[in-house]
Amino acid sequence: MNKNWTLIIKPHQKLWQIDFKEIWRYRDLISLFIKRNIIVQYKQTILGPLWFIIQPILTVMMNMVVFGGIAKMSTDGIPQPLFYLAGNVCWFYFSDCLNQTSSTFTANQGMFGKVYFPRLVVPISTVLSNLLRFIIQFTLFIAMYIYFFNVGAPLHLNAYILLLPLLVLMMAGLGLGFGILISSMTTKYRDLTVLFGFIVSLWMYATPIVYPMSMVPDGRLKMAILLNPLTSIIETFKYSFFGEGYFSWGALSYSFAFMCILLLLGIVVFNRVQRSFMDTV
């Protein structure tokens, strides 16, 4: 008897291939994963989503005490709470995307072994769910910005604010790219999880979050920091709101190209690992 199948699952002919039509067909599943990620994260907490606001406030206060008070680091004349919040809002979004997508295979192995759906749906939903957190924290930043602007702080909003959607896209792309790459590598070698966690912790200090680029002397150290793809993104974010900082179209183009190559590499490795990850996870 002839059978008319409603769904035919075929292997990817090319490792870099992405079936966008298939991912779009599972958009309802993406929305369910987004709701799950948001609800589960704060389901059994007292303050719930208020931690979206409390976390950056506490972090900024610690930065003010350690880096602004004890270390006496300059903020280029920008009020310390606003300067630190700008960097932390960007870093939180990137690091959350990276850390949560880096456990895609290990955290969802039970579900992956029982039902088929495009595996990229999970990291994509993670990036989108973290976007809500970014929006809430960005709103806090805007409220603080308006306050300091009204009290006469030297803030110079400029046309580069139009690059904000691109900056968010680049942070999401970098977090997704690094996340799926790490997830693919740690599927077989679990001890790499500890190593990557340590690297991410150090990465924050290699990014101009608690210090301006003006503090970094010319030389190899500055070159190394500029090679960090997050540097130009965060510096552009600060420059668009404050009118102070480091901005370069060349550096921003480098970060965008880095993101594209990273995503391509991450997808290649991800597609290769997902074929047999159930045998090793």
Summary of the structure (lengths in Angstrom):
residues: 281
radius of gyration: 20.7
end to end distance: 38.5
largest distance: 79.7
contacts: 835
relative contact order: 0.14
helix: 72%
strand: 0%
